[in-house]
Amino acid sequence: MFERFTREARQAVVAAQEEARDLRAARIEPVHLLLALTRDPGRGGAALRAVGVDHAGAREALTRSGGPLDADALAAVGIDLDRVRAAAESAFGPGALDRGPGTGGRHLPLTDGARQVLESTLRHVLALPRRHRGRRTIDTGHLVVGVLAVADPVVGRVLRQLGADVARLRQELAARSAA
């Protein structure tokens, strides 16, 4: 499948691994792909920025949302994530909950969700009408479509916090592919 990826799309997958490492994650998740795509200079990144999703904002929204932890779900069972974070940072220093196991520079595997993003991306490209398929290459715009198709809860929280209109994002991607 990766032979179909444009250079920019391949770079986005590599950047997702860098995002995961930077966030001390043990695996590449859909949100890491989203973060990487916000840095993309091509079609996918441009569409994200057009709806107000940039790298700095997305990273901040992810941090504010407690990372992959869902503050609302924890609150429902009586856990205040802000108090937990404050206590951990008081005892172990700033960003204590953001530090995960070290990856030691090794390759990070994809989570099932990240694999589903890539599969959804490929299905999307193969389903395009012939005139829009080009050589059936996968670019960063297609990857954004794949990220949206999976409906990952962390990606959803980040996009909601940024006030991103997902319908408008899809329109931006369609308009940019027609251009």
C-alpha positions as CSV (number, residue, x, y, z in Angstrom):
1,M,0.0,0.0,0.0
2,F,2.8,2.5,0.8
3,E,4.0,2.4,-2.8
4,R,0.8,4.4,-3.6
5,F,1.7,7.1,-1.1
6,T,3.1,10.4,-2.4
7,R,6.3,11.6,-0.8
8,E,4.3,14.0,1.4
9,A,2.0,11.3,2.6
10,R,5.0,9.1,3.5
11,Q,6.5,12.0,5.3
12,A,3.2,12.5,7.3
13,V,3.4,8.9,8.5
14,V,7.0,9.3,9.5
15,A,6.0,12.6,11.2
16,A,3.2,10.7,13.1
17,Q,5.9,8.5,14.6
18,E,7.8,11.5,15.6
19,E,4.7,13.0,17.2
20,A,4.1,9.8,19.1
21,R,7.7,9.7,20.3
22,D,7.5,13.3,21.3
23,L,4.4,12.6,23.3
24,R,6.1,9.5,24.8
25,A,3.5,7.2,23.4
26,A,4.3,3.5,22.9
27,R,2.3,3.3,19.6
28,I,1.2,5.5,16.8
29,E,-2.5,6.5,17.2
30,P,-4.9,8.3,14.9
31,V,-4.3,11.6,16.8
32,H,-0.6,11.3,16.0
33,L,-1.5,11.1,12.3
34,L,-3.7,14.2,12.7
35,L,-0.9,16.1,14.4
36,A,1.5,15.2,11.7
37,L,-1.0,16.2,9.0
38,T,-1.3,19.7,10.6
39,R,2.4,20.2,9.7
40,D,1.8,19.1,6.1
41,P,2.4,21.8,3.5
42,G,0.2,20.0,1.0
43,R,-3.5,19.5,0.4
44,G,-4.3,17.8,3.7
45,G,-2.5,20.3,5.9
46,A,-3.9,23.2,3.9
47,A,-7.5,21.9,4.4
48,L,-6.9,21.5,8.1
49,R,-5.6,25.0,8.5
50,A,-8.5,26.4,6.5
51,V,-10.9,25.2,9.2
52,G,-8.7,26.4,12.1
53,V,-6.7,23.2,12.8
54,D,-3.0,24.0,13.1
55,H,-0.2,22.2,14.8
56,A,0.2,24.4,17.8
57,G,-3.6,24.5,18.4
58,A,-4.0,20.8,18.0
59,R,-1.1,20.0,20.4
60,E,-2.6,22.4,22.9
61,A,-6.1,20.9,22.5
62,L,-4.7,17.4,23.0
63,T,-2.9,18.5,26.2
64,R,-5.9,20.4,27.5
65,S,-8.1,17.3,26.9
66,G,-5.8,15.3,29.1
67,G,-4.1,13.5,26.2
68,P,-5.7,10.2,25.4
69,L,-7.5,10.2,28.8
70,D,-11.1,11.4,28.5
71,A,-11.8,13.9,31.3
72,D,-15.6,13.7,30.9
73,A,-15.5,9.9,31.2
74,L,-13.3,10.1,34.3
75,A,-15.5,12.8,35.9
76,A,-18.5,10.5,35.4
77,V,-16.9,8.0,37.8
78,G,-15.8,10.8,40.3
79,I,-12.3,11.4,39.1
80,D,-11.2,15.0,38.5
81,L,-8.5,14.8,35.9
82,D,-7.3,18.4,36.7
83,R,-6.8,17.5,40.3
84,V,-5.0,14.3,39.4
85,R,-2.7,16.2,37.0
86,A,-2.0,18.9,39.6
87,A,-1.1,16.3,42.2
88,A,1.1,14.4,39.9
89,E,2.9,17.5,38.7
90,S,3.3,18.6,42.3
91,A,5.0,15.3,43.2
92,F,6.9,14.5,40.0
93,G,7.3,17.8,38.1
94,P,5.6,19.5,35.2
95,G,4.3,17.2,32.5
96,A,4.5,14.1,34.7
97,L,1.4,12.5,33.2
98,D,2.7,13.3,29.7
99,R,5.8,11.1,30.1
100,G,5.3,7.6,29.1
101,P,7.8,4.8,28.6
102,G,10.8,5.7,26.6
103,T,10.9,4.4,23.0
104,G,14.6,4.3,22.7
105,G,14.5,5.5,19.1
106,R,13.0,2.2,17.9
107,H,10.2,1.9,15.3
108,L,6.8,2.4,16.9
109,P,3.9,0.1,15.8
110,L,0.5,1.4,14.7
111,T,-2.5,0.9,16.9
112,D,-5.5,-0.8,15.4
113,G,-7.1,2.7,15.0
114,A,-4.1,4.0,13.1
115,R,-4.2,0.9,10.9
116,Q,-7.9,1.6,10.3
117,V,-7.0,5.1,9.2
118,L,-4.7,3.8,6.5
119,E,-7.2,1.1,5.4
120,S,-10.0,3.7,5.2
121,T,-7.7,6.0,3.2
122,L,-7.0,3.3,0.7
123,R,-10.7,2.4,0.4
124,H,-11.5,6.0,-0.1
125,V,-9.0,6.4,-3.0
126,L,-10.1,3.1,-4.6
127,A,-13.8,4.3,-4.5
128,L,-13.1,7.6,-6.2
129,P,-14.4,8.0,-9.7
130,R,-11.7,7.3,-12.3
131,R,-11.3,11.0,-13.2
132,H,-10.4,11.8,-9.6
133,R,-8.1,8.9,-8.9
134,G,-5.2,10.1,-10.9
135,R,-2.7,7.2,-10.7
136,R,-4.5,6.1,-7.6
137,T,-1.9,7.7,-5.5
138,I,-2.6,8.5,-1.8
139,D,-1.8,12.1,-0.8
140,T,-2.2,13.9,2.5
141,G,-5.7,15.0,1.7
142,H,-6.7,11.4,1.4
143,L,-5.0,10.7,4.8
144,V,-7.2,13.4,6.4
145,V,-10.3,11.7,5.0
146,G,-9.0,8.4,6.5
147,V,-8.5,10.1,9.9
148,L,-12.0,11.5,9.8
149,A,-13.5,8.1,8.7
150,V,-12.3,6.3,11.8
151,A,-14.0,8.6,14.2
152,D,-11.4,8.2,16.9
153,P,-12.6,9.7,20.2
154,V,-9.3,11.6,20.9
155,V,-9.3,13.1,17.4
156,G,-12.9,14.0,17.9
157,R,-12.2,15.8,21.2
158,V,-9.2,17.7,19.6
159,L,-11.3,18.8,16.6
160,R,-14.2,19.8,18.9
161,Q,-12.0,21.9,21.2
162,L,-10.6,23.7,18.2
163,G,-14.1,24.4,16.9
164,A,-13.4,22.6,13.6
165,D,-16.3,22.1,11.4
166,V,-15.8,18.6,10.1
167,A,-18.4,19.0,7.3
168,R,-16.5,22.1,6.1
169,L,-13.2,20.2,6.3
170,R,-14.6,17.6,4.0
171,Q,-15.8,20.3,1.6
172,E,-12.3,21.9,1.7
173,L,-10.8,18.5,0.8
174,A,-13.2,18.0,-2.0
175,A,-12.6,21.5,-3.4
176,R,-8.8,21.0,-3.2
177,S,-8.9,17.7,-5.0
178,A,-11.0,19.2,-7.8
179,A,-8.6,22.0,-8.3
